[in-house]
Amino acid sequence: MSQLYRKLPKTDHVLAMPELDALRENTPYPVFLAAVRNAIDALRELIREHNDEKLLDAALQELPALVEKHKELLIAPRLKKVINATGVVLHTNLGRAVLDEGALAALSAVSSGYSNLEYDLKKGERGSRYDHLIERVRMITGAEDAMVVNNNAAAVMLVLSTAAKGKEVITSRGELIEIGGSFRIPSVMEESGAILREVGTTNKTHGQDYRNALNEETAALLRVHTSNYKVVGFTSGVEREELVRIRDDWEKETGVRLPLIEDLGSGVLVDLSKYGLPKEPTVQEALAQGMDIVTFSGDKLLGGPQAGIIAGRADWIARMRKNQLTRALRVDKFTISVLEYTLSLYLDPATAIQRIPTLRMLTEAKDSIDKRAEELCALLNAIDGLQADVVDIDSKVGGGSLPEADLPSRAVRLHGVAAQKLERALREQPVPVVVRQQDECVHMDVRTIAPGELTVLCDMVRSAWEAIR
Ligand SMILES: *Cc1c(COP(=O)(O)O)cnc(C)c1O
C-alpha cells in the first residue's frame, strides 16, 4: 500500500480547519460533515489512481476549496437533464419516453393545485381515479374497459393474481422472456401466485401442446409478445386465432370459459408499418383477434408516462379493480394527467405521430435528420481545434422494442480527440451528454437530439474539450 495514504488528514482535523469557518457556519452540519468526508475520499481516490506525491500535495493545499466543491455537489440535484446522443430512442437508462410540453402543461395544471383526482364533479361525491382514462382507452383500442397501474410488470402481476392465483396458467416456453433489469416473466408469474405451466420448446410450440396441458387446475392461457428478441429459423408459435379455438373447444367440453391474456410489452396503438417501421402487433389487433385481456407499457412505444395499461373484457377488469393489489400498484395524479394527455393525442393517429416525441423521433425523415446533423457539425467545427464530420449511423428503438428495426440516421463524428477521455468529460458536464463510441471516435446520433438542444450541446462539447485538451 502506498505511503501516501499516511498524508491523508483526519476527519476531525478538517472539520476544525479555520479556513472552513465560514462554510461551517453557513452549512447544515450533516451536509458539512458529508462534504468533508467526500473530499477526503476524493484525495484517497487520487492516491489510488495516480500514486503521485506532488499531485497529492497540490490537492492538500486546495483542501478547503475541495470541501466547498463537494458541498455544492451534495446539494445540487442528482436527477437531471442529460442530452441523449446515442440514437437509442427509448433509452431505458435515460428515462425511456420523452414528454412534450403539452404533457408537462397537463401535469402542472393538475398538480400545482387541487384536482378532481377522485372526486365526481357531477355528483359531488367520491369518484374513481381510473375514470379519467377509461373512456379514452376504450375509444382508441375498442376494449370494453380498462385499468391502469404503475408499470407493465405490475399489470401482468395484477392480471394473473386476479385470474389465476393458486391455479395454472399455460404459457409457451418460447415466450418465457427476460426484459431488461431482472424482470422475468416466470418470476412475475410466481409472485402473482399463479402456477406456471410451460408448454412446447424454445423454438416450437403447437396448439396440441396447449390442449394437452389443459386440466381442471387451468385458469388462463397467457401469450407474451417477445418484443425484445426474435427466434428465427425453425420456429413456430400458436397464433391468437388458434388459442381462441382451443379455449372454445375446452369450454364446450367442460363448460369452463378460460380468459386469454396477452402481455404485449410495447403499447403500440398505431400501425407503425405505415411509417416504415417493422410491423408490431397493435393493442387493437390483439383485442379484435379475441384476447380477453391485454397489458402494455405506457412509456415504451406509446410514448407516455411510466404506467401499465390493462385493456379488455369488463367482467375481468371489474374483478381487478377489487383486487387488494390494486391499491399497492395504483398510479398517482402525475401519471394520470400525463397519460390522459398522451392518449388524447392518439384519438387522431396522425397527430400522435407528429406530436408524441417517441413516435416523432422514430419516424423522422432522413433529410430532416441530415439537416440537423449538418447544423451541429458546423457549430462544432467552429470550436478551436476540434474536427467534426457527418457520417451514416443506425439508430435503435431501444426499450426492448422492435429489435430488428433498421433506423438509418446521421451522426456527427469527432476526431483527433481521445474518444474515451472526451466521452468521460462529456458525461461530467453540467448538462451531461451521453454519446456513442464507434471505431475509436465519439459519435453523436442526432435523431435523439432535439433541435432546441443543439446550442447547449455545443457549449458542453466546448467545455469538455477545454477540460481535456
Ligand atoms: C417491457 C416489458 C414488460 C415490462 O414493462 P414495464 O412497463 O417496464 O414494467 C413486460 N412484458 C413485456 C413483454 C415487455 O416487453
PDBQT file of the ligand as one rigid body, heavy atoms in Angstrom, charges set to zero:
ROOT
HETATM    1  C1  LIG A 501     -41.124  -4.163 -21.192  1.00  0.00    +0.000 C 
HETATM    2  C2  LIG A 501     -41.988  -5.346 -20.998  1.00  0.00    +0.000 A 
HETATM    3  C3  LIG A 501     -42.541  -5.603 -19.743  1.00  0.00    +0.000 A 
HETATM    4  C4  LIG A 501     -42.281  -4.698 -18.555  1.00  0.00    +0.000 C 
HETATM    5  O1  LIG A 501     -42.893  -3.474 -18.726  1.00  0.00    +0.000 OA
HETATM    6  P1  LIG A 501     -42.555  -2.257 -17.724  1.00  0.00    +0.000 P 
HETATM    7  O2  LIG A 501     -43.524  -1.206 -18.116  1.00  0.00    +0.000 OA
HETATM    8  O3  LIG A 501     -41.140  -1.914 -17.946  1.00  0.00    +0.000 OA
HETATM    9  O4  LIG A 501     -42.820  -2.784 -16.358  1.00  0.00    +0.000 OA
HETATM   10  C5  LIG A 501     -43.341  -6.725 -19.603  1.00  0.00    +0.000 A 
HETATM   11  N1  LIG A 501     -43.578  -7.551 -20.641  1.00  0.00    +0.000 NA
HETATM   12  C6  LIG A 501     -43.071  -7.335 -21.875  1.00  0.00    +0.000 A 
HETATM   13  C7  LIG A 501     -43.352  -8.287 -22.970  1.00  0.00    +0.000 C 
HETATM   14  C8  LIG A 501     -42.250  -6.222 -22.092  1.00  0.00    +0.000 A 
HETATM   15  O5  LIG A 501     -41.725  -6.004 -23.301  1.00  0.00    +0.000 OA
ENDROOT
TORSDOF 0
